[in-house]
Amino acid sequence: MLLLLVAGCAVRPDYQRPELELPQAWKESAPRPEPADPWWRVYGDPVLDRLIEEALAGNTDVLMAAARVDEARALLGEVDAARNPQVSANASAGRSQFSTATGLLPPGAPRELSEYRATLGVSYEIDIFGRLRAASDAARAELAASEAVREAVRLALTARVAASYYGLIALDAQVDLTRRAIAIREEALGLQRRRREAGIISDYDLRQLEADTATLRAQLPPLERDREIEEAALSALLGRSPRAVFDDALARAAPAGETVAVAVPDGLPSELLLRRPDLLEAEQRLVASNARVAEARAAYFPSIRLTGFLGGASAELGDLFTGPAGIWNVTAALAQPVYAGGRLDAQRDAALARERALHAQYQGAVRNAFREVRQALAAQARARESFDAQSARVNALRDTLRLARLRYASGLASQLEVLDTERNLVDAHAARIEALRQQRAAVADLYRALGG
């Protein structure tokens, strides 16, 4: 009865998930089906699939996060080991000489003495008040938080690789578009020079066309520079060697001019967001801090330790393992803190303060998650609308350019009108390429915001 009464004082973590005011449309719970394929398969790009697999295998941040998980797992093993009996083997040999001048040495006793000792010791702390269990719970929660960090790093990495890859493809398309426009403009410039020599057009018209061609040519070097920067950044993101980052070119798929269709249901369950890796990490940190509070409270209660040893001790090494040399000891020790100068109170207060801080951090993480989802949903929808509008603009300007050239050939329009239309069409193509890049990047941001 006394043991049951004492065990009732055991300290246990009393963690409860903080209450959150969720959007009304998101409060209904629903089972979340696990995706059959990784999220980036929505692009249907095998080159991107290979690049992401390479990044997950070689990226430095992923490797560091995996190492931290291994460290947390080892620390958990260390904490759990304290809950098990500790066994140690000890052996010693010594020789000593006693003083005959003190009068304490019995007559006939040898002045010099040898002692050999070998024991097997066992110690065990009875965790009645839950201190060791609370420490184990905290370490287990910290391991889960480290695993969540690793998944968050992997998720962020896949989104970054996808966005960088399609940014590189967009720059390729803009470079090709600019080069084609320059080639067309230079061909037209050669024709106009011959017309100027024939006296059909004036110097003003020719110089205007030359200036317009030079303006277009000046746009090419910055695009090529940005492409080199993006390719080097993506190579480093993949975890490639310094030589590969500097020398090797990245493979690209044939550029496709269509957006990625993503169907997101309107009434998403709140559990979908609460399974984001960063939210899992924040909650597990809170669980660990709650267990640390229980551990700090348990320090006020007694600690009970059982120790013992079994072995032999003798003056001669050959007699060490004989029957008369046998020794043993069993000890039960209880230690109750009485006065620690406020150390235990300070440890408890610090644990409570850390729990309050992590509670606020968890609430902030949830707010940030909903903010990111709302922004990602809006960005994905608006980017698709922008791409459709830019596509319609390109189609309209193609017809406009065809009509402008007909009007110029018939003498109904000036060369300036044709140049303006060509310039507008090139700008529209570039804007369409950028809109497509933004839409693809928005898809990656949306999947990252939704936890993959």
Buried (B, 14 or more C-beta within 10 A) or exposed (E): EEEEEBEEEBBBBEBEEEEEEBEEEBEEEEEEEEEEEBBBBBBEBEBBBEBBBBBBEBBEBBBEBBEBBEEBBEBBEEBBEEBEEEEEEEEEEEEEEEEEEEEEEEEEEEEEEEBBBBBBBBBBBBBBBBBBBBBBBBBBBBBBBBBBBBBBBBBBBBBBBBBBBBBBBBBBBBBEBBBEBBEBBBEBBEEBBEBBEEEEBEEEBBEBBBEBBEEBBEBBEEBBEBBEEBBEBBBBBBBBEEEBBEEEEBEBBEEEEEBBEBEEEEEBBBEBBBBBBBBBBBBBBBBBBBBBBBBBBBBBBBBBEBBBBBBBBBEEEEBBEEEEBEEEEEEEEEEEEEEEEEEBEEBBEEBBEBBEEBBEBBBEBBEBBBEBBEBBBEBBBBBBEBBBEBBEBBEEBBEBBEEBBEBBEEEEBBBEBBBBBBBBBBEBBBBBBBBBBBBBBBBBBBBBBBBB
